[in-house]
Amino acid sequence: MKNSGLLKIGQLARLAGVLPSTIHFYTQEGLLRPKGWTRGGYRLYPQEETLRVLEKIDYLQREKRLTISEIKKILK
């Protein structure tokens, strides 16, 4: 798979202003989905799409005070 336009977790975390562990957690919870992997097994995420989802999660948590379970239902 060609990796252009895809970011590793650390790169994505820096752009989004969150910890890499946040990206790992959201992926584990099914809120984020990698679109590819490097040869070394690192997950790769599409930049624009993933940043939009992260912004939406942040909004739903901070402004609407929703739980991860509630957010999962909205994002499906």
Secondary structure, DSSP 8 states (H G I E B T S, - for coil): ---TTEE-HHHHHHHHTS-HHHHHHHHHTTS---SEE-TT--EEEEHHHHHHHHHHHHHHHHTS---HHHHHHHH-
